[in-house]
Amino acid sequence: MPADLTCPAASEPVDGLLPELIAELLDGGTRVRLDVGGVSMAPRLRNNDCVLIEPLKGTDARFGDLVLFRNSTGALVLHRLLRRWRDCRGQLRLQTRGDANVRLDTSIDCARVLGRARQIERSGKSTIDLENVGERIRAVIIGACKLLCSAAYYKLAPTGNWTTKR
């Protein structure tokens, strides 16, 4: 069984060393516990929830997974995977979105994915196993709803990416 490392949430922005360390640990097969902050994944994730992240290659990410990835600025983000596709160069791209966000994240190359959330620990009392059948079904349903909401948003937005020419 891989080792675990707990990384508390930072109360202020951290330098680039912590994301590098987390990426290196996950790349080496070590699971990492991260305290999460923010509201982008509400209500699924709450402030101060502790999430167990298991190493994952982006090519193995599944629809509905909560994936930990680096965004374009190098910051670590934990959002739901909504879509996978190959671009014109044949590179696998992933589309993510925070459950509470209206807009989609900028698509990412699958190489930016570091891991997948496996468990959520809430208030040190309860643990939610994200890999049991009920939770996987819930993840797929939430993912489908969020994808449909994003499609409607971009279709109705005057400058939306998905708006078609008439």
NORVEN-V322260 format. One record per residue. N is the residue number from 1. PHI is phi in radians with two decimals (none if undefined). Layout:
n->{N & N}
phi->{PHI & PHI}
This chain:
n->{1 & 2 & 3 & 4 & 5 & 6 & 7 & 8 & 9 & 10 & 11 & 12 & 13 & 14 & 15 & 16 & 17 & 18 & 19 & 20 & 21 & 22 & 23 & 24 & 25 & 26 & 27 & 28 & 29 & 30 & 31 & 32 & 33 & 34 & 35 & 36 & 37 & 38 & 39 & 40 & 41 & 42 & 43 & 44 & 45 & 46 & 47 & 48 & 49 & 50 & 51 & 52 & 53 & 54 & 55 & 56 & 57 & 58 & 59 & 60 & 61 & 62 & 63 & 64 & 65 & 66 & 67 & 68 & 69 & 70 & 71 & 72 & 73 & 74 & 75 & 76 & 77 & 78 & 79 & 80 & 81 & 82 & 83 & 84 & 85 & 86 & 87 & 88 & 89 & 90 & 91 & 92 & 93 & 94 & 95 & 96 & 97 & 98 & 99 & 100 & 101 & 102 & 103 & 104 & 105 & 106 & 107 & 108 & 109 & 110 & 111 & 112 & 113 & 114 & 115 & 116 & 117 & 118 & 119 & 120 & 121 & 122 & 123 & 124 & 125 & 126 & 127 & 128 & 129 & 130 & 131 & 132 & 133 & 134 & 135 & 136 & 137 & 138 & 139 & 140 & 141 & 142 & 143 & 144 & 145 & 146 & 147 & 148 & 149 & 150 & 151 & 152 & 153 & 154 & 155 & 156 & 157 & 158 & 159 & 160 & 161 & 162 & 163 & 164 & 165 & 166}
phi->{none & -1.17 & -1.29 & -2.04 & -2.33 & -1.72 & -2.11 & -1.20 & -1.20 & -1.53 & -1.41 & -2.50 & -0.97 & -1.83 & -1.27 & -1.22 & -1.22 & -1.08 & -1.03 & -1.12 & -1.13 & -1.06 & -1.06 & -1.15 & -1.12 & -1.13 & -1.09 & -1.48 & 1.64 & -1.55 & -1.33 & -2.25 & -1.73 & -2.15 & -1.39 & -1.78 & -2.42 & 1.75 & -2.11 & -1.14 & -1.90 & -1.16 & -1.55 & -1.07 & -1.97 & -2.04 & -0.93 & 1.27 & -1.14 & -1.89 & -2.01 & -1.51 & -1.81 & -1.80 & -1.01 & -2.73 & -1.44 & -1.00 & -1.20 & -1.71 & -1.17 & -1.97 & -0.92 & 1.62 & -1.08 & -1.61 & -1.83 & -1.66 & -2.51 & -1.71 & -1.44 & -1.14 & -1.61 & 1.64 & -1.24 & -1.48 & -2.30 & -2.06 & -2.37 & -1.45 & -1.40 & -1.94 & -2.80 & -2.26 & -2.79 & -1.80 & -1.40 & -1.12 & -1.65 & 1.47 & -1.42 & -1.28 & -2.00 & -2.17 & -2.01 & -2.16 & -2.85 & -1.25 & -0.99 & -1.59 & -1.48 & -1.50 & -1.60 & -1.25 & -1.28 & -1.13 & -1.07 & -2.21 & -1.29 & -1.09 & -1.19 & -1.36 & -1.29 & -1.83 & -2.99 & -2.29 & -1.21 & -1.88 & -2.51 & -2.07 & -1.90 & -2.02 & 0.98 & 1.16 & -1.91 & -2.03 & -2.17 & -1.91 & -1.50 & -1.32 & -1.81 & -1.31 & -1.02 & -1.05 & -1.23 & -1.14 & -1.09 & -1.05 & -1.08 & -1.17 & -1.12 & -1.07 & -1.03 & -1.12 & -1.10 & -1.17 & -1.14 & -1.12 & -1.11 & -1.16 & -1.07 & -1.13 & -1.05 & -1.25 & -1.20 & -1.52 & -1.21 & -1.09 & -2.08 & -1.12 & -1.16 & -1.72 & -1.17 & -1.63 & -1.31 & -1.80}
